[in-house]
Amino acid sequence: MQHRDMRKVLSRLYVLALLFIGLIYMQDAILADPDAIATLNNATSEFASSPIPAQSFVGFHLSGESAVIALIIVTIFFGFAWRVSRSGSYEM
């Protein structure tokens, strides 16, 4: 793996982690919107025999403070990984 590839992987994983935290935080608003449920049902209609029920994506909910803390922790983690990945060369 080249040095540049590792930074791309880390940046994409960081964005996906932020989107996942945002999804967990916004899941109540998403599931309360009938248009969002219709979109989810349409998206899964090709792959599932029946539409998905309107239930939580994960078994817990994040409050505003918890979401901010989770974002800070994820940013610190990926910032540290970014610094470590830049310190060495992966050329073989």
C-alpha positions in Angstrom: 0.0 0.0 0.0 1.4 3.4 -0.9 1.5 6.3 1.5 -1.1 8.3 -0.5 -3.5 5.3 -0.5 -3.5 5.1 3.3 -4.5 8.7 3.6 -7.4 8.2 1.1 -8.6 5.2 3.1 -8.5 7.1 6.4 -10.3 10.1 5.0 -13.1 8.0 3.5 -13.5 6.0 6.7 -13.7 9.3 8.7 -16.5 10.6 6.4 -18.3 7.3 6.7 -18.0 7.3 10.5 -19.4 10.9 10.7 -22.3 9.9 8.5 -23.0 6.9 10.7 -23.0 9.0 13.8 -25.3 11.5 12.1 -27.6 8.7 11.1 -27.8 7.5 14.6 -28.5 11.0 15.9 -31.1 11.7 13.3 -32.9 8.3 13.3 -36.0 9.5 15.2 -36.5 12.3 12.7 -35.9 10.0 9.7 -38.3 7.4 10.9 -41.0 10.0 11.7 -41.0 11.2 8.1 -43.4 9.2 5.9 -41.4 10.1 2.7 -38.2 8.8 4.2 -39.9 5.5 5.1 -41.3 5.3 1.5 -37.8 5.9 0.1 -36.3 3.2 2.4 -39.1 0.8 1.3 -38.5 1.6 -2.4 -34.8 1.1 -2.0 -35.2 -2.3 -0.4 -38.1 -3.5 -2.6 -35.7 -5.1 -5.1 -33.8 -7.1 -2.4 -36.4 -7.9 0.2 -39.7 -9.8 -0.2 -41.5 -7.4 2.2 -40.9 -3.7 3.0 -38.8 -2.9 6.1 -40.7 -2.1 9.2 -40.3 1.4 10.7 -37.9 0.6 13.5 -34.7 2.1 14.8 -31.5 1.5 12.8 -29.6 0.8 16.0 -30.8 -0.1 19.5 -29.8 3.2 21.1 -30.2 6.9 20.7 -27.7 9.7 20.9 -28.5 13.0 22.6 -27.0 16.2 21.3 -24.2 16.2 23.9 -23.4 12.5 23.2 -23.3 13.1 19.5 -20.9 16.0 19.9 -18.7 13.9 22.2 -18.7 11.1 19.7 -17.8 13.4 16.9 -14.9 14.8 19.0 -13.6 11.3 19.9 -13.9 10.1 16.2 -12.0 13.2 15.1 -9.3 12.7 17.6 -8.9 9.0 16.7 -8.7 9.7 12.9 -6.5 12.7 13.5 -4.0 10.5 15.4 -4.3 7.8 12.7 -3.7 10.5 10.0 -0.5 11.7 11.8 0.8 8.1 12.3 0.2 7.2 8.6 2.1 10.3 7.5 5.1 9.5 9.5 6.3 6.5 7.6 6.6 5.4 4.0 4.8 2.3 2.8 6.7 1.8 -0.4 7.9 -1.8 -0.9 
